Amino acid sequence: KSGETIGIIGGTGSAKSTLVNLISRLYDVTEGSVKVGGRDVREYDIETLRSQVAVVLQKNQLFSGTVKDNLRWGNKEATDEEMVHVCRLAQADDFISQFPSGGQKQRLCIARALLKKPKVLIFDDSTSAVDTKTDACIRKALREFMPETTKIIIAQRTASVEDADRIVVMDGGRIMAVGTHAELMAANEVYREIYTSQNKAGAEE
């Protein structure tokens, strides 16, 4: 539903990225359909579709040029105030002067996607290079700043999706289960194993 946060979790090769690439039509389905707003994505003008979907990848590209040049790639009409605001939301405002490490690049790419004000925002493992505290701050900012934007978060770590409205568990190219963190912990062995292996210290206590 519009405004929901959906987590997608699963091991390497479980087709998490393939699933979201179908939304912006980087390729099309061979069977069935992918619908956005109740319409098959193949019915949309591809430029219109892609202008409403922002994707932040694990290894996003920055261009040579200034921070402002990079941000304006998300929205060339953006004002200075808007750029400062999205950098704060993406937890990027504190480091711009000491640029750049991997986690810093990711935060700037997140800020750039926010400037686009998309209807669908996809994070493809794009907070993996930031610590869990920063990750949580970014998710909180997204909830508050973009309540009507649908957020899809592909993650390796369960901490990145625990507070999602629903989590999709993928394995071997199939959706194994869908539910909240609590529902999956109670009923899905794959999810429980991922969670337990990542939280061994807590589990042993």
Buried (B, 14 or more C-beta within 10 A) or exposed (E): EEEEBBBBBBEEEBBBBEBBBBBBBEEEEEEEEBEBEEEEBEEBEEEEBBEBBBBBBBEBEBEEEEBEEBBBBBBEEBEEEBBEBBBBBBBBBEBBEEEBEEBBBBBBBBBBBBBBBBBBBBBBBBBBBBEEEBBBBBBEBBBEBBEEBBBBBBBBBBBBBBBBEBBBBBBEEEBBBBBBBEBBBEEBEBBBEBBBEBBEEEEEE
